[in-house]
Amino acid sequence: MTATKTMILTFTWTLLTLFACTTNSLQTVQTEPPNLDTVYSVTTKQLHSDKIPDSVFQMTNLRRLDISGQDCDTRRYDDKGNNITDCWMITELPPAIGNLRELTTLRLTLNAIKKIPKEIAQLKQLKLLDLTDNAGLEDMDNLARVQSLERLLLYGCNLTKLPDNIGDLKNLKELGLVGNNLDKAEQKRIRKALPNCNVIF
């Protein structure tokens, strides 16, 4: 084999190797696109579930999460006494909520959430939290750890008291509290704790 043929074969082999490597790299990029979803809005009726899907907590670019529940006061039962009510309400805000670091809006209205997990403090961009009509809401002490909050809507939550540290929400501009059971003394305490906030009783 002449030197010229050897050089041509070597050059061809190099080109084929480079093409193969480049193609593999392109395929990797194309089959693993980044998750660019920024909005997730759905109802529990559409989900047919009382839980936030695990897949939501992998959407690390999510900026708005909105899941509306249903009024489940009316129950239906079959002939054997099994509950067949076609109605769902989110019952838990899991610790995985802390994964959504880019979240600015969180709406979970008409659900049955009872506790706010400490991981909510990891949502450093959260501006609006709407928990309207979560009548079973009890443990809210971790709310005051969300220093970025500007609007907090707790309409119709059947509350008798807000956390003692509610005044820590220094950036809060609006606090919606219509439809609760806050006595005059508690209302006065809240106004004093949040002098720069529009508190709506």
Secondary structure, 3 states (H helix, E strand, C coil): CCHHHHHHHHHHHHHHHHHHHHHHHHHHHHHCCCCCCCEEEEEHHHHCCCCCCHHHHHCCCCCEEEEECCCCCCCCECCCCCECCCCCCCCCCCHHHHHCCCCCEEECCCCCCCECCHHHHHCCCCCEEECCCCCCCCECHHHHHCCCCCEEECCCCCCCCCCCCHHHCCCCCEEECCCCCCCHHHHHHHHHHCCCCEEEC
